[in-house]
Amino acid sequence: MSENSAFLRFPKPEFSSGYVVPELDLPTVLFNWEAVRLGFLVLFLVMTAYALFRMRSRKILLLIAVGNLLVFGFFFTCCICPLGLLQSVPLAIFDPQYYLAAASVLILVLPLFAALYFGRIFCMGGCPFGALQELLHFKSLQPPKKLDEILRLGPYFVLAVIAAAAASGFGFLLCRFDPFVPFFRFGGVFWIMMAGVLLLAVGTIIGRVFCRYVCPYGALLRIFSLFSRKRVNPADGQCINCRLCEKVCPVNAIVPPVPALQQETIAAGLGKFQMLLCALPFVMIGAALTGAAFGVWLFQWHPDVVLLKMLEHSEENVYTLAFASSGGDLAKLDGEVSAKLLFVRAAFAVTFSITALLAGIEILVRIRKKPEAEHIVSVSDCVCCGRCYNACPVKKEISDEKHKNT
């Protein structure tokens, strides 16, 4: 949103007759920075897709990651970003006074639409958090499989909480507690910075900890990538099952072949799919009840509730004095808090239920995938880092052959 439109989006106040509203001397805005950022996002997504699927080069992808870090991280200081915009959309839906520019909406949805065709290229060529973790990752250790599957549900929980919190007036919790933003802005709350340092330290040996277990936008990218038209294929259809790509993948996205004797029969696979599909509505109901209870618990830290408690205990501070000087009514505030509690409970219930549906869709689609006879890349897990290209001996032979022919 441009600076001028920010001045003009609110209606002018009404004055008594005879008053002349002075002309505003607005500063000239040379750039619409949201549009500039959108342009850079398109450029980086295109470059990442080209380097990943045409050039098939890890080195070029690393250069793109460095550029991503400099442009979106240090120049734009991570704002605006799709992660933060996940909170803007529910707020714009329930608050008619909140303005969301068209460029902001495009910044939010463009990587998702790109994921429908190219997979999660945003994680390498658009997200500075992903680029920072990629450049600092040196050894690929994997947590136990069961633990990994449980932790991968974390982004869905974070997505439900931040969306419901933004709609309910808690503010942008993700932006407030983001562990990586202080690095790009050279300062922040100490304990949040320490949390970021810890995540990066763990990320040097366990790939993309934040992306896999925390990032709510990553959860949406996983859903959209399930239907991707293209997939990273280092061996280009000539896999020899050497398992080298499996060992270097930082996010455990390489799916090994399943021996024929261990493959599920079609009937058994269909039975599991039907069982989980029938269980999904009950899971959504359980998620709704959990969300409502969680919203009630979180509501005690809502700004209106905190102010009401201060007034009831006759505390004197800037908040209570401002409330008194503005002619605030304690009884009215108490009624507003009671009404808002009902809205918070409903918002968290609906958001948790929808998020459970999204997680269920991912699980159901994975079950429907047929086992392969060779190593393949799980496109919903792949963060498009290109490490498998360097590890694959078949890819090297193909590249050498192309080089000789040219």
Steps between C-alpha positions, in 0.01 A plus 500: 500500500639840405555774756243730340228237502561448872404863558194487280346166590319639808201737458549859606341600834191719497542856633259783569382713209743761377812298575730459202703181488861592413669339203735219594859541392576135443855386424569362155532124501755382248443126541224269604721272707244220513497490120882508495515210741244310292718553193806363680295202618395415144861535382639271770231236451569491127877477552457221756274296273743543208806406706320201653336341197699624201853566625472238778778680685557509875757780458252729327240422763747601773564831324124556482474423873768760575314756288176405672664558838635842400187629324210364706693471826730798541352745246127448561566378860249217451202732463262460344517120470254216439541378860379830641226529239352173626384711794389797289239303304284387798534847652384662174203263486368589847618862525358719220734785598810292430631562149680228304659610174474293183880468484498352850244239399715407198808466719303257714349284225767508228737247667200273562400502135864447402500194729215349297738467206860517628475390863642698793738723303410788735692325781823549304433807289268729692516430873802652681439272798537196277808642332666575835441145623619352171828690499574402861416129465808278482400147601175311442393312810140383523287468816319166554230445241208494746623816671544668162142414400364646823709817482388560141152571635645803682458743206128419483461586868691827454288582193177450696619709796630803306197516269249481785704741714516761225126478437430530874703816560811350662721660237758332277647242735731349239655837417539580870678175587677420172847366592681608182380855437735649767800375300393697194413811700813485716314503828202374693380336819786303653320172568350497149846549352631215714219279372609585146862420582393164645294416189791587272742298715276193484447569130869455425454124548121453459380661182241778492374465858281811479368414152408143594365535851386862547434695178122535440552611141700183443189303599304665219786449256499130585128477419534682168815310403318169531342584164818630336551426131881484527729321742873510565650192335880493531545174308265610223319166495819290512521440877736218608379506863842587640338689794749788479223757451315355798803558723555865406137617498463740798121463532459125448313558174651203312260207500683166462354222284273245665579133431224319315440258788442788742270704283142531620231337295258737333220382729704560816604848387143587407378375840745724685399795284129443569559457874689828530247677278218390734702606804574847360164662604548380858855632498368837382242505782772417753719775354212748526444418868874523567517833319209643699664399827836636389339829397338538842837438668679747272228762546633594843784681319272688260563879523140573598506234773832630636359856509182381673702325772707815553186710542339250736812508720510884483850503352635835379712488188501649151236253380246557776557877497448510123180298541371737768596817310318378189178458697505122496220309670608203713162325469506541123855362483392201709215430258733530200743255659221246559384531139854475370559182698223331300659619175846378610362159591328470161799632305742253657254213459447569129868564429618186678236294319599633156868445576427140604328458163811626319723260694259217424508580129880475501491163678230362268683607185821339626316172559368504145853524361610174340834350612781550251770262380774761537593795720271796441472848650195580712405829341303620805806459725770610255628855560673514160855534637661292222726296731383179335633626166853512637469157663350308207766320289253450216436873484875562475529251212209666321658845547841377379342344194313821418823696547688273258223528240511878514 
